[in-house]
């Protein structure tokens, strides 16, 4: 029991010395004009993140795909070569789950395989003092996400 207490105390002490451990972002998705939110939690040089967003695809001739809901969870690591204590860059890797709502489009215009709910994303992010930004790209569905936020 004493070893567990010492281990937990060490982790909490190390985390307390970090200047910024949390990032909160607003996410923008140009592909479906979606908006969402993302949260990052840093633990030393590693961390985890989660995001959720909602948008609607507008196609030509009044065709559409409504209620594209997107959930992502993943991890990240900070690059070691940091030249300034206030500038930190990270690489992200995550799994994504998609939900699609009502669809109205002509037969054959869209390959139905794109509606498979699972995909993966890669990204890069940075923060400078309190301002944070990140870019994520869904490597299977070819969708980009831009995140703007702050650290606390």
C-alpha positions as CSV (number, residue, x, y, z in Angstrom):
1,X,0.0,0.0,0.0
2,X,2.9,2.4,0.8
3,X,4.4,1.7,-2.6
4,X,1.2,2.6,-4.4
5,X,0.9,5.8,-2.4
6,X,4.5,6.8,-3.2
7,X,3.9,6.0,-6.9
8,X,0.7,8.1,-7.0
9,X,2.4,10.9,-5.1
10,X,5.2,10.9,-7.6
11,X,2.9,11.1,-10.6
12,X,0.8,13.9,-9.1
13,X,4.0,15.8,-8.2
14,X,5.4,15.5,-11.7
15,X,2.2,16.6,-13.2
16,X,1.8,19.6,-10.9
17,X,5.2,21.0,-12.1
18,X,4.0,21.1,-15.7
19,X,3.0,24.6,-16.7
20,X,0.0,23.6,-19.0
21,X,-1.6,20.2,-18.8
22,X,-4.9,20.8,-20.5
23,X,-5.9,22.2,-23.9
24,X,-9.5,23.0,-24.9
25,X,-10.2,23.6,-28.6
26,X,-13.0,24.6,-30.9
27,X,-12.9,22.3,-34.0
28,X,-13.8,23.4,-37.5
29,X,-14.3,20.9,-40.4
30,X,-14.3,22.5,-43.8
31,X,-15.6,19.3,-45.6
32,X,-19.0,19.2,-43.9
33,X,-19.0,22.7,-42.4
34,X,-18.9,21.0,-39.0
35,X,-18.0,22.4,-35.6
36,X,-17.0,20.7,-32.5
37,X,-14.9,20.6,-29.4
38,X,-11.6,18.8,-28.5
39,X,-9.9,18.3,-25.1
40,X,-6.3,17.3,-24.6
41,X,-4.7,16.1,-21.3
42,X,-0.8,16.1,-21.1
43,X,1.1,13.7,-18.9
44,X,4.8,14.6,-19.2
45,X,5.8,14.1,-22.9
46,X,2.6,12.0,-23.7
47,X,-1.1,12.7,-23.6
48,X,-4.6,11.7,-24.6
49,X,-7.3,13.6,-26.5
50,X,-10.9,13.3,-27.3
51,X,-13.1,15.2,-29.7
52,X,-16.7,15.4,-30.9
53,X,-18.2,17.3,-33.8
54,X,-21.3,17.7,-35.9
55,X,-21.8,18.9,-39.5
56,X,-23.8,18.6,-42.7
57,X,-22.5,17.9,-46.2
58,X,-24.2,20.0,-49.0
59,X,-23.8,18.4,-52.4
60,X,-24.8,19.8,-55.8
61,X,-28.4,20.0,-57.0
62,X,-29.9,20.1,-53.5
63,X,-28.4,16.7,-52.5
64,X,-27.1,16.3,-49.0
65,X,-25.8,14.1,-46.2
66,X,-27.2,15.5,-42.9
67,X,-26.0,14.9,-39.3
68,X,-22.5,13.8,-39.7
69,X,-21.4,13.1,-36.1
70,X,-17.8,12.4,-35.5
71,X,-16.1,11.1,-32.3
72,X,-12.3,10.8,-32.1
73,X,-10.0,9.5,-29.3
74,X,-6.3,9.2,-29.4
75,X,-2.9,9.9,-28.0
76,X,0.0,12.3,-28.7
77,X,3.6,12.8,-27.9
78,X,5.6,16.0,-27.8
79,X,8.6,16.4,-30.0
80,X,11.8,16.4,-28.0
81,X,13.7,19.2,-29.8
82,X,12.0,22.2,-28.1
83,X,13.9,25.5,-28.4
84,X,11.7,27.5,-26.1
85,X,9.9,26.5,-22.9
86,X,6.7,28.3,-24.1
87,X,6.5,26.6,-27.5
88,X,5.6,22.9,-27.7
89,X,4.8,20.8,-30.7
90,X,3.0,17.5,-30.7
91,X,2.1,14.6,-33.1
92,X,-1.3,13.0,-32.7
93,X,-2.7,9.6,-33.7
94,X,-6.4,8.7,-33.2
95,X,-9.3,6.4,-33.9
96,X,-12.5,8.0,-35.3
97,X,-16.1,6.8,-35.2
98,X,-18.5,8.4,-37.7
99,X,-22.4,8.5,-37.6
100,X,-24.3,9.6,-40.7
101,X,-27.9,10.8,-40.6
102,X,-30.4,11.4,-43.4
103,X,-29.0,11.1,-46.9
104,X,-30.4,12.3,-50.2
105,X,-28.2,11.9,-53.3
106,X,-28.4,10.3,-56.8
107,X,-27.5,6.6,-57.1
108,X,-23.8,6.1,-58.1
109,X,-22.6,9.6,-57.1
110,X,-21.0,8.4,-53.9
111,X,-19.2,5.1,-53.2
112,X,-21.2,3.6,-50.2
113,X,-17.9,2.4,-48.7
114,X,-17.2,5.9,-47.4
115,X,-20.0,5.4,-44.8
116,X,-18.0,2.7,-43.0
117,X,-18.1,4.1,-39.4
118,X,-14.4,3.6,-38.4
119,X,-11.3,5.5,-39.6
120,X,-8.1,6.9,-38.3
121,X,-6.5,10.3,-38.1
122,X,-3.0,11.8,-37.9
123,X,-2.2,15.3,-36.8
124,X,0.2,17.9,-35.6
125,X,-0.4,20.6,-33.0
126,X,1.5,23.3,-31.2
127,X,0.9,25.8,-28.4
128,X,2.7,29.1,-27.8
129,X,2.2,30.3,-24.2
130,X,-1.7,30.1,-23.9
131,X,-2.7,29.9,-27.5
132,X,-3.0,26.4,-29.1
133,X,-3.7,25.2,-32.6
134,X,-3.7,21.8,-34.4
135,X,-4.4,20.2,-37.7
136,X,-5.8,16.7,-38.0
137,X,-6.4,14.7,-41.1
138,X,-8.6,11.6,-41.5
139,X,-6.3,9.4,-43.6
140,X,-9.2,7.0,-44.7
141,X,-12.0,9.5,-45.4
142,X,-9.7,12.4,-46.5
143,X,-11.3,15.0,-44.2
144,X,-9.4,17.7,-42.5
145,X,-10.0,19.3,-39.1
146,X,-8.6,22.6,-37.8
147,X,-8.5,23.1,-34.0
148,X,-8.1,26.5,-32.2
149,X,-7.9,26.8,-28.5
150,X,-6.2,27.7,-25.2
151,X,-4.1,26.1,-22.5
152,X,-4.9,25.9,-18.8
